[in-house]
């Protein structure tokens, strides 16, 4: 068999039967010269062996993908298109992913995406190729996520390609391996994964003098915190023993105030610019790590291919970081890991809609989940938020495409209820504006290190000598919400979060360094949600800013490994004082090489506060962290206008209270103000109790009303206070008609 690579990742294979030579031409869809409106979907490469093109048009047909192919000779070719009917696995009516293949502007008679629940080679009949230069285009017919992996032309009338994904992936890699020789590049550190953890590791190591390759299989950096997925970054920075850890994350973190926010809020360009500004980093966007070589329990190299062209790069280094989220690199080199195949947190595909000036149409979607308005939480403010989450009992690696597609069916079904169902009267002008076709997963492989951090370690405040990265997020685990499971109990699509508020937000729980390297692969670091923690502990460490700080520590540790020629484990056992010293340096400290002198350039970054800093406010200010609480309060920061890092909110409960206690310096009259975050789901009848001079006054507050511009505290009134008595402001969630919000109290002397 002879293999030849032609432009556009065109692979021509000559099969030699008994009597004739047949020509076979394989065209990878991702290598089309123009993708038009089709999206390049890379999130299932580890299952399929390649990315594919997706016609994600929200119900409106997308622009054609186009390319030109050079055939080896003219003649009659049999055509096959690798595709699927993506809703067929659920035996639903309709074929939403329909598209055509145009050859020199003429569509083949067969409509593709109409058969088979699994990826397969759908026959397109025959086509006469009268000239060797041929124009191909994929023509979408629906805008509802039709998909094309590859196109095959053959002059062998008896040829039938193997339909199994495993066989095709193996064949594809065999052909690529024989025909595309990778370029070989050497680095001090190779980082796989360009989310917050990978960016933190790459920038930190580069500033400590390491030559770094940062590999990301998407066109943008940020991972879940990119404009493709739009999860806002959580976790408090610069806490605990090492308050400089988090300064690098603070530099590149976006300013998104909503989840999902707008594309611009996630500042993809800023993230990329900061990475590219580091002379020691070589950035490889649109590159997917698919192979690795290991020997004697060490990674020797990893190989990645360009998801658009197929060109390959083989990366050699003494040190590697798995920041892929799924633990992809660790799995390739047989690193020990743990993973729940059922009963884990799911994956979200968030979405947005808006009210337009004119009536907007949305086609009927009989193949989507059949929902009514009561079957899902109403997407307030035009947001389908994090709790649009599925896949809790599906395999977190093998079933990823299933889960994504199920989530899409849920979103389309919900919007159909709004437009064409029992919500139609109120949503005539509603338009669907965005759905994340790239899923935001929370849990899969967790690579095992020398320490396996448990939930009990965190809640019991167990101290580790190498505790360093402060985790401040509540232990936040997601489960299917029973209220919305009635129609589809086998595949819930709405979740709720169960919080354990035992994590110290001011100081943070210091996650041990020994969670950040593999226990059996001697030169493999990990950062992000694939570190060495249990399912319960993952509930707090998994948020993005915390993951980014893990990367910062790993990057500094890598520079010590480079200096001493040692392993990540040796940093803990032999060189911990050196890492301790580096973690006490500002994030902007840098050196050209690991042997150069360290320098600190630029002014120190201001201490990060999500809301208004208490130090900028007059009078006595008590934040919710100063108050005594009972019951089930939740922390939030999604609604702007609060003091410090968070506000609290709670539903109706006799047991949920908050008390702000204070003593004034001198006797007199003071004005008391309450800071809270107004929202349409808040209570309209909150009673606030002000205890002063041995008596109690009550004030009614409507927390749905928007405050005046630039107003942070709503006045409760003027009251007399004396320094010899303890005074307080008390709020209870008993008997309320909506959610109660509690943030801060301000006491100002009346002049």
C-alpha positions in Angstrom: 0.0 0.0 0.0 1.3 3.4 -1.0 0.4 6.5 1.1 0.8 10.1 -0.2 -0.1 13.3 1.6 -1.6 16.0 -0.6 -2.7 19.5 0.4 -5.6 19.9 2.8 -4.7 16.8 4.7 -5.8 14.8 1.6 -4.6 11.2 1.8 -4.4 9.2 -1.3 -4.1 5.4 -0.9 -3.5 2.9 -3.7 -5.1 -0.4 -3.0 -3.8 -3.2 -5.3 -6.5 -5.9 -5.9 -6.0 -8.9 -8.1 -6.8 -7.2 -11.5 -6.6 -3.4 -11.1 -5.2 -0.5 -9.2 -7.9 1.5 -7.3 -7.4 5.0 -6.1 -8.8 6.1 -2.7 -8.9 9.7 -1.5 -9.5 10.7 2.1 -10.4 14.3 2.9 -10.4 15.2 6.6 -13.3 17.7 7.2 -11.2 19.8 9.7 -8.7 20.5 6.9 -11.2 22.4 4.7 -9.6 25.6 3.6 -12.7 27.6 4.8 -14.9 26.3 7.6 -17.6 28.8 6.8 -20.1 28.8 9.6 -19.2 25.2 10.7 -17.4 24.9 14.1 -14.3 22.8 14.6 -15.2 20.4 17.4 -12.1 18.9 19.1 -13.5 17.8 22.5 -14.0 14.1 21.5 -10.7 13.4 19.7 -9.6 10.9 22.4 -12.7 8.8 21.5 -12.8 9.3 17.7 -9.2 9.9 16.8 -9.9 13.2 15.1 -11.9 16.5 15.4 -14.9 17.1 13.1 -17.0 20.0 11.7 -20.2 20.9 13.4 -23.0 23.0 11.9 -24.0 24.7 15.1 -26.3 27.4 13.9 -29.1 27.5 16.6 -31.7 26.5 14.1 -30.4 28.6 11.2 -28.3 27.0 8.4 -24.7 28.0 8.6 -22.5 29.1 5.7 -20.8 26.4 3.6 -17.4 24.9 4.5 -15.3 24.9 1.3 -12.1 23.4 0.0 -10.3 22.4 -3.2 -8.9 18.9 -3.6 -6.4 17.5 -6.1 -7.4 14.0 -7.3 -4.8 11.5 -8.6 -6.8 11.0 -11.8 -10.2 11.4 -13.3 -12.9 8.8 -13.4 -16.0 7.5 -11.5 -15.6 7.5 -7.7 -17.7 6.0 -5.1 -18.3 8.5 -2.3 -18.6 7.9 1.5 -19.2 10.6 4.2 -18.3 9.8 7.8 -21.3 11.2 9.8 -24.2 10.2 11.9 -27.8 11.1 12.8 -27.0 12.5 16.2 -30.5 12.0 17.7 -31.0 8.5 16.3 -29.7 6.9 19.5 -32.8 8.1 21.3 -35.1 7.0 18.5 -36.6 10.4 18.1 -38.5 11.7 15.0 -36.8 13.9 12.6 -33.2 14.2 11.5 -31.9 17.6 12.6 -28.3 17.2 11.4 -29.0 17.1 7.7 -26.4 18.4 5.2 -25.3 18.0 1.6 -22.0 17.4 -0.1 -21.5 19.6 -3.2 -18.9 18.4 -5.7 -18.0 21.3 -8.1 -21.1 23.1 -7.0 -23.5 20.2 -7.6 -25.0 18.4 -4.6 -25.0 14.7 -4.4 -28.4 13.1 -4.4 -27.9 11.6 -0.9 -28.7 13.8 2.1 -26.2 13.1 4.9 -26.6 13.0 8.7 -29.8 11.1 8.2 -28.8 7.5 9.2 -27.2 5.6 12.1 -26.9 6.4 15.7 -23.2 5.8 15.5 -20.4 7.3 13.4 -20.3 5.5 10.1 -19.5 5.9 6.4 -22.8 6.9 4.8 -22.8 6.1 1.1 -23.2 9.0 -1.3 -23.4 7.0 -4.5 -21.0 7.8 -7.3 -19.7 10.9 -8.9 -17.8 11.5 -12.1 -14.6 13.4 -11.6 -13.8 15.0 -15.0 -10.8 17.1 -13.8 -8.3 16.6 -11.1 -8.9 19.9 -9.4 -12.2 19.5 -7.5 -14.2 21.9 -5.4 -16.0 20.4 -2.4 -18.4 22.1 0.0 -20.5 21.0 3.0 -23.9 22.6 2.7 -25.9 22.7 6.0 -29.7 22.4 5.7 -30.9 23.0 9.3 -28.5 24.8 11.7 -29.1 22.0 14.2 -25.6 20.5 14.7 -25.1 18.3 11.6 -21.6 16.9 11.7 -19.0 15.6 9.2 -15.7 13.9 10.2 -14.3 12.9 6.8 -15.1 12.3 3.1 -13.8 9.2 1.2 -13.7 8.8 -2.6 -12.6 5.5 -4.2 -12.6 4.0 -7.7 -13.0 0.5 -6.1 -16.7 -0.3 -6.5 -16.3 -3.1 -3.9 -14.5 -1.1 -1.3 -16.4 -0.6 2.0 -14.7 1.4 4.7 -14.7 0.0 8.3 -17.4 1.8 10.3 -16.0 1.3 13.8 -14.5 4.4 15.3 -11.6 2.3 16.8 -10.7 0.9 13.4 -10.9 4.2 11.6 -8.9 6.0 14.3 -6.2 3.3 14.1 -6.2 3.5 10.3 -6.0 7.3 10.4 -3.1 7.3 12.8 -1.3 4.6 10.9 -1.6 6.6 7.7 -0.6 9.8 9.5 2.3 8.1 11.2 3.6 6.7 8.0 3.2 9.9 6.0 3.6 12.8 8.4 6.9 12.9 10.2 6.6 15.1 13.2 9.0 18.0 13.8 11.0 17.4 17.1 11.3 20.2 19.6 13.0 20.4 22.9 11.9 22.3 26.0 12.5 22.4 29.8 8.8 22.0 30.5 5.9 20.9 28.4 2.4 21.9 29.6 -0.6 20.1 28.1 -3.8 22.1 28.5 -4.3 25.9 28.2 -6.9 26.6 30.8 -6.3 28.6 34.0 -4.1 25.8 35.5 -2.0 25.4 32.3 -1.6 29.2 31.8 -0.5 29.5 35.5 2.0 26.8 35.2 3.5 28.0 31.9 3.8 31.7 32.9 5.2 30.8 36.3 7.8 28.4 34.9 8.7 30.8 32.1 9.3 33.7 34.6 11.5 31.4 36.6 13.7 30.8 33.6 12.3 27.6 32.0 11.8 27.2 28.3 8.1 26.2 28.1 5.8 24.7 25.4 2.1 25.4 26.1 -0.2 23.1 24.1 -3.9 23.9 23.8 -6.3 22.0 21.5 -8.7 25.0 21.1 -8.1 28.3 19.3 -8.4 30.2 22.5 -6.9 30.0 26.0 -8.9 29.8 29.3 -10.6 26.4 29.1 -13.9 26.6 30.9 -13.1 30.3 31.5 -13.0 31.1 27.8 -15.6 32.7 25.5 -16.4 29.2 24.2 -17.7 27.9 27.5 -18.2 31.1 29.6 -17.9 29.9 33.1 -16.8 32.8 35.3 -13.6 32.1 37.3 -14.1 31.5 41.0 -11.8 31.1 44.0 -10.2 33.8 46.0 -6.5 34.7 45.3 -3.5 35.6 47.5 -4.6 34.1 50.8 -2.9 32.2 53.5 0.8 31.6 54.0 1.9 32.6 50.5 -0.1 35.8 49.6 1.9 36.3 46.4 0.5 33.0 45.0 -2.3 34.2 42.8 -0.7 37.3 41.4 -0.1 35.7 38.0 -3.7 34.5 37.8 -4.7 38.0 38.8 -2.9 39.3 35.7 -4.7 37.1 33.2 -8.0 36.5 34.8 -11.0 37.9 32.9 -13.5 40.4 34.3 -16.6 38.3 33.6 -19.5 39.2 35.9 -22.0 36.7 34.6 -21.9 33.0 33.9 -22.6 32.7 31.0 -21.6 36.2 30.2 -21.0 37.8 26.8 -18.1 36.8 24.6 -16.2 40.0 25.2 -16.3 39.6 29.0 -14.0 36.6 28.9 -11.2 38.5 27.2 -9.7 35.7 25.1 -7.4 38.2 23.4 -6.0 39.5 26.8 -5.2 36.0 27.9 -3.3 35.1 24.7 -1.5 38.4 24.7 -0.2 37.9 28.2 1.1 34.4 27.3 2.7 35.5 24.1 4.4 38.4 25.9 6.6 35.8 27.8 9.7 35.2 25.7 10.2 31.8 27.3 6.8 30.4 26.2 6.1 28.9 22.8 2.3 28.7 22.4 0.7 25.9 20.4 -3.0 26.7 19.9 -5.1 24.2 18.0 -2.8 21.4 18.9 -4.0 18.2 20.5 -1.8 15.8 22.5 -2.7 12.3 21.3 0.4 10.2 22.0 3.1 10.0 24.6 6.2 7.9 25.0 7.4 6.8 28.5 10.3 4.7 29.8 11.4 3.7 33.3 8.3 5.5 34.8 9.2 8.8 33.1 7.6 10.7 30.2 10.1 10.9 27.4 8.0 12.9 24.9 4.5 13.8 23.8 3.2 14.1 20.3 0.5 16.6 19.3 -1.2 17.2 15.9 -2.5 20.5 14.5 -6.3 20.0 14.6 -6.6 22.0 11.3 -3.7 20.7 9.1 -2.6 17.4 10.8 1.0 18.6 11.0 2.6 16.9 14.0 5.1 18.1 16.7 7.0 15.8 19.0 7.8 17.5 22.3 10.8 16.4 24.3 11.5 17.7 27.9 12.7 16.5 31.2 9.4 17.6 32.8 5.7 17.6 31.9 2.5 19.1 33.3 -1.0 17.5 32.8 -3.4 20.5 32.9 -5.9 18.9 30.6 -8.7 18.6 33.1 -9.4 15.0 31.9 -6.0 13.8 32.8 -5.3 13.0 29.2 -1.5 13.0 29.4 -1.5 11.0 32.6 -3.7 8.3 31.0 -1.4 8.1 27.9 1.6 7.2 30.2 -0.3 5.0 32.6 -0.2 7.3 35.5 -2.3 6.0 38.5 -5.7 7.7 38.6 -9.1 7.4 40.2 -12.4 8.1 38.5 -16.1 7.7 39.3 -17.9 6.2 36.3 -21.2 6.9 37.9 -22.4 9.3 40.6 -20.0 12.1 39.6 -20.6 15.8 38.9 -21.8 16.4 35.3 -21.0 18.7 32.4 -22.8 21.9 31.6 -23.7 23.5 28.2 -24.9 26.9 29.1 -27.0 29.2 26.9 -28.4 32.7 26.3 -31.5 34.2 24.8 -32.7 37.8 24.5 -35.8 39.8 23.8 -35.7 41.4 20.3 -37.7 44.3 18.9 -39.6 42.2 16.5 -41.2 38.7 16.6 -38.7 36.0 16.2 -39.3 32.5 14.8 -38.0 29.2 16.1 -38.6 25.9 14.2 -40.4 23.0 15.9 -37.9 20.5 17.2 -39.7 17.1 17.7 -36.4 15.4 18.2 -35.5 17.5 21.3 -36.6 16.8 24.8 -40.4 17.3 25.0 -40.7 19.9 27.7 -43.2 22.3 29.2 -42.4 25.5 31.1 -42.7 23.7 34.4 -40.2 21.1 33.4 -37.1 23.4 33.7 -36.0 26.4 35.7 -36.9 29.6 33.9 -33.8 31.1 32.3 -34.0 34.5 34.1 -32.1 37.5 32.6 -31.7 35.5 29.4 -29.3 33.0 31.0 -29.3 29.2 31.0 -26.8 28.9 33.8 -24.4 26.3 35.3 -27.3 24.1 36.5 -28.1 23.0 32.9 -25.9 20.0 33.7 -26.1 16.4 32.6 -24.2 13.1 32.5 -24.1 12.3 36.3 -24.2 8.6 35.7 -22.5 8.5 32.2 -18.9 7.7 31.7 -17.0 11.0 32.0 -14.7 10.2 29.1 -16.4 7.7 26.8 -19.8 9.2 26.9 -18.8 12.9 26.5 -20.5 13.3 23.1 -23.6 11.6 24.4 -23.8 14.0 27.3 -23.1 17.1 25.2 -25.8 16.1 22.7 -28.3 15.3 25.5 -27.7 18.7 26.9 -28.3 20.3 23.5 -31.6 18.4 23.3 -32.6 19.8 26.7 -31.8 23.4 25.7 -33.6 23.1 22.4 -36.5 21.5 24.1 -36.7 24.3 26.7 -36.5 27.0 24.2 -39.1 25.3 22.1 -41.5 25.3 25.1 -40.9 29.1 25.4 -41.4 29.7 21.6 -43.9 27.1 20.4 -45.3 25.6 23.6 -47.1 26.8 26.7 -44.7 29.8 27.0 -45.3 31.1 23.4 -47.6 33.9 24.3 -44.9 35.6 26.6 -42.0 34.9 24.3 -43.0 36.0 20.8 -39.9 38.3 20.6 -37.5 35.8 22.2 -34.4 34.8 20.2 -31.8 32.1 21.0 -28.4 33.8 20.8 -25.8 31.4 22.1 -25.4 27.8 23.2 -22.0 26.4 24.3 -21.3 23.5 21.9 -18.1 22.9 23.9 -19.1 21.4 27.2 -17.9 22.5 30.6 -17.0 19.3 32.5 -16.4 19.2 36.3 -15.1 15.8 37.0 -13.3 12.9 35.3 -9.9 11.4 35.9 -8.1 12.5 39.1 -4.4 11.6 38.9 -3.0 10.2 42.1 0.0 11.8 43.9 1.9 11.2 47.1 -1.0 12.8 49.0 -4.6 12.0 48.2 -6.5 15.0 49.7 -9.9 14.1 51.2 -12.9 16.1 52.2 -12.3 15.0 55.8 -8.8 16.5 55.6 -10.3 19.9 54.6 -13.3 20.0 57.0 -11.1 18.7 59.8 -8.4 21.3 58.9 -5.7 18.8 58.8 -2.3 20.5 58.5 0.2 19.3 55.9 3.8 20.6 56.0 3.6 21.4 52.3 0.2 23.1 52.3 0.5 26.0 49.9 -2.4 26.7 47.5 -5.3 28.3 49.3 -8.7 26.8 48.4 -11.5 29.2 49.5 -14.5 27.9 47.6 -17.1 26.0 49.5 -17.1 22.3 49.1 -19.6 22.4 46.3 -20.9 19.1 44.9 -23.6 18.9 42.2 -26.5 16.4 42.1 -29.5 16.0 39.8 -32.5 18.1 41.0 -35.4 15.8 41.7 -38.0 18.4 40.8 -36.9 18.3 37.1 -36.2 14.5 36.9 -39.8 13.4 36.4 -39.8 13.1 32.6 -36.3 11.9 32.1 -35.2 10.1 35.3 -32.4 8.2 33.6 -30.8 11.3 32.2 -31.4 14.4 34.4 -30.4 17.7 32.9 -30.8 20.1 35.7 -28.7 20.1 38.9 -28.5 21.7 42.2 -25.4 22.5 44.4 -24.9 21.2 47.9 -22.6 23.4 49.8 -20.4 22.7 52.8 -19.3 26.1 54.2 -16.6 24.8 56.5 -13.8 26.1 54.2 -12.1 29.3 55.7 -12.6 31.9 53.0 -10.3 34.5 54.6 -7.3 32.3 54.9 -8.2 29.4 52.7 -7.4 25.7 53.2 -3.7 25.1 52.0 -3.7 22.3 49.5 -0.5 20.2 49.8 2.2 20.4 47.1 2.3 16.6 47.0 -1.1 16.6 45.3 0.5 18.2 42.3 2.7 15.4 41.0 2.2 11.8 40.0 3.0 9.1 42.5 4.2 6.7 39.8 5.4 8.8 36.8 8.4 10.5 38.2 8.5 13.6 36.0 4.8 14.4 35.7 3.2 17.3 37.4 -0.5 18.0 37.4 -2.6 21.1 38.0 -6.3 21.8 37.8 -9.2 19.5 38.5 -7.1 16.4 37.7 -4.9 16.7 40.8 -4.7 14.1 43.6 -8.0 14.6 45.5 -11.1 12.6 46.3 -14.5 13.3 44.8 -15.5 15.2 48.0 -12.3 17.3 48.1 -12.7 18.1 44.4 -15.8 20.1 45.3 -13.6 23.0 46.6 -10.4 22.8 44.6 -11.9 22.6 41.2 -12.7 26.3 40.6 -10.5 28.0 38.1 -8.6 30.7 40.0 -7.7 28.0 42.6 -6.5 25.8 39.7 -4.5 28.6 38.3 -2.7 29.0 41.6 -1.8 25.3 41.5 -0.2 26.0 38.1 1.8 28.9 39.6 3.3 26.6 42.3 4.0 23.8 39.8 5.8 26.3 37.5 8.1 27.4 40.3 8.7 23.8 41.3 9.7 22.9 37.7 12.4 25.6 37.8 13.9 23.9 40.9 13.8 20.6 39.1 15.6 22.1 36.2 18.3 23.6 38.4 19.0 20.4 40.3 18.1 17.8 37.7 15.6 16.4 40.2 12.1 15.1 40.2 9.0 16.9 41.4 9.0 14.6 44.5 12.6 15.6 45.3 11.4 19.2 45.5 9.5 18.3 48.6 12.0 15.9 50.1 15.2 17.7 49.3 14.6 21.3 48.2 11.5 22.5 50.0 13.2 25.6 51.4 13.9 26.7 47.8 10.3 26.4 46.7 9.2 28.1 49.9 11.4 31.0 48.9 10.1 31.2 45.4 6.5 31.1 46.6 7.2 34.2 48.7 8.3 36.2 45.6 5.9 38.5 43.8 4.3 37.0 40.7 6.2 39.5 38.5 9.6 38.2 39.7 11.5 36.8 36.7 14.8 35.6 35.4 15.9 35.0 31.8 17.2 31.5 32.6 17.2 29.4 35.7 20.8 30.5 36.3 20.1 34.2 36.0 19.6 36.6 38.8 16.0 37.1 39.9 14.5 40.6 39.3 11.1 42.1 40.2 9.8 44.6 37.6 6.7 46.7 37.7 4.6 47.8 40.7 2.9 45.4 43.0 -0.6 44.3 42.0 -3.4 45.6 44.3 -5.0 43.1 46.6 -7.9 41.6 44.7 -11.4 42.1 46.0 -14.5 41.2 44.0 -16.7 43.8 45.5 -16.2 47.2 47.2 -13.2 47.2 49.6 -14.3 47.9 53.2 -11.2 50.1 53.6 -12.7 52.6 51.2 -15.9 53.0 53.2 -16.6 55.4 56.1 -17.9 54.6 59.6 -18.2 51.2 61.1 -18.6 48.6 58.4 -19.4 45.0 59.2 -19.3 42.5 56.3 -21.1 39.2 56.3 -17.8 37.5 57.3 -17.9 39.4 60.6 -21.5 38.4 61.4 -22.8 35.4 63.3 -25.0 33.1 61.1 -27.2 30.2 61.6 -29.0 27.9 59.1 -28.3 27.4 55.5 -26.8 30.5 53.8 -25.2 30.4 50.4 -22.4 32.6 49.2 -22.8 34.6 46.0 -21.2 37.3 43.9 -23.2 37.1 40.6 -25.1 40.3 41.3 -23.0 43.4 41.4 -22.8 45.9 44.3 -21.6 44.3 47.5 -18.8 44.7 50.0 -15.8 42.4 50.1 -15.6 39.1 48.3 -19.2 37.8 48.6 -22.7 38.3 49.8 -25.0 35.7 51.4 -28.4 34.6 50.3 -30.9 32.1 51.6 -34.4 30.8 51.1 -37.3 30.8 53.6 -36.4 29.1 56.9 -37.0 29.7 60.5 -33.5 28.5 61.3 -31.6 30.8 58.9 -30.5 34.1 60.6 -27.6 36.6 60.6 -26.6 39.0 63.3 -24.2 41.9 62.9 -22.9 42.9 66.4 -21.0 46.2 67.1 -20.2 48.8 69.7 -20.0 52.5 68.9 -17.0 54.6 70.1 -19.2 57.4 71.5 -22.8 57.9 72.5 -25.0 59.6 70.0 -27.2 59.3 67.0 -26.1 57.1 64.1 -27.5 56.3 60.7 -27.6 52.6 59.9 -27.5 51.3 56.4 -27.9 47.8 55.0 -26.0 46.5 51.9 -27.7 43.7 49.9 -28.0 42.7 46.3 -31.4 43.4 44.8 -32.9 40.9 42.4 -36.3 39.9 41.1 -36.2 36.6 43.1 -35.6 38.4 46.4 -38.2 38.9 49.2 -40.4 41.9 49.2 -41.2 41.8 52.9 -37.9 41.5 54.8 -38.0 42.6 58.4 -34.7 44.0 59.7 -34.3 44.3 63.5 -32.1 47.1 64.9 -31.2 46.5 68.6 -30.2 49.8 70.3 -30.3 51.3 73.8 -32.1 48.3 75.2 -34.9 48.3 72.7 -35.6 46.9 69.2 -36.8 48.8 66.1 -38.1 47.1 63.0 -37.7 48.2 59.4 -39.4 46.6 56.4 -37.2 46.2 53.2 -38.2 45.3 49.7 -35.2 43.5 48.3 -36.5 43.4 44.7 -36.2 47.2 44.3 -33.2 48.4 42.4 -31.0 50.8 44.5 -30.3 54.3 43.4 -27.3 54.8 41.2 -24.0 54.5 43.2 -26.0 53.6 46.3 -24.4 50.7 48.2 -26.2 50.9 51.5 -30.0 51.3 51.8 -30.8 53.6 54.8 -32.6 51.8 57.7 -33.0 55.0 59.7 -31.3 57.0 62.5 -30.9 55.4 66.0 -29.3 56.2 69.3 -26.4 54.0 70.4 -24.2 54.0 73.5 -20.6 52.6 73.9 -21.5 50.7 77.1 -24.0 48.5 75.3 -23.6 45.9 72.5 -25.8 46.7 69.6 -26.8 44.7 66.6 -28.6 44.4 63.3 -30.5 41.1 63.0 -32.2 39.4 60.0 -34.2 36.2 59.8 -35.4 34.3 56.8 -38.5 33.2 58.6 -41.8 33.9 56.8 -40.3 35.6 53.8 -41.8 35.4 50.3 -38.5 35.1 48.3 -34.8 34.8 48.8 -33.1 36.9 51.5 -29.8 38.7 50.7 -27.4 39.8 53.4 -24.1 41.6 52.7 -22.9 44.3 55.0 -24.0 46.9 57.6 -22.7 50.5 57.9 -23.0 52.7 61.0 -22.3 56.4 60.4 -22.4 59.1 63.1 -25.0 61.8 62.4 -23.3 65.2 62.2 
